[in-house]
Amino acid sequence: MPKTLRMLKHKTIAVFGSSSSKPGGADYLLAHDLGKAIAQKGGVVVNGGYGGVMEASAKGAQSVGGHTIGITTQEFRSVCNPYIAEEKQVSTWQERVFALMSIADAYVILNGGTGTLVEFSVAVEMLNKGFISKKPIVAYGPFWREVKTVLEKNKEIRMDFVKTASTLDEIIQLLF
């Protein structure tokens, strides 16, 4: 693809985190501000399309006129959150994870549970195996910094494309 066309493409950022974050909570507010900042930089927010961090990041992006994409699954039988402009539905949660990996140009990992851990692990594995081209992973907070430190001790796991951030500004600087 010629450079001029690539430069016109909007950067699509996958935001991963807890589906149980509640409005007003610290994780929800961070995700909202992250979605807003991504949109203000001209980026597109993509996520799993449901509640918590997914809702918050999409709501933040929408608040400044940004575009949002939700990858949902028939398995969950849940309704997409109202801040998703474009819903893409797949059959299984596994397809959903791989669709998110494929569509995004970069990944942001916020606080979350086992689903977020799976998303982080799949991104690291796909990058390590070369199944997706070099796409940055930005992991936020002390938990993910510690996870990265532990994984770096295993010489079989490349972690050079995983960056850690402690602030929203650091996340945005690493993405753009």
Secondary structure, 3 states (H helix, E strand, C coil): CCHHHHHHCCCEEEEECCCCCCCCCHHHHHHHHHHHHHHHCCCEEEECCCCCHHHHHHHHHHHCCCCEEEEEECCCCCCCCCCCCEEEEECCHHHHHHHHHHHCCEEEECCCCHHHHHHHHHHHHHHHHCCCCCCCEEEECHHHHHHHHHHHCCCCCCCCCEEEECCHHHHHHHHC
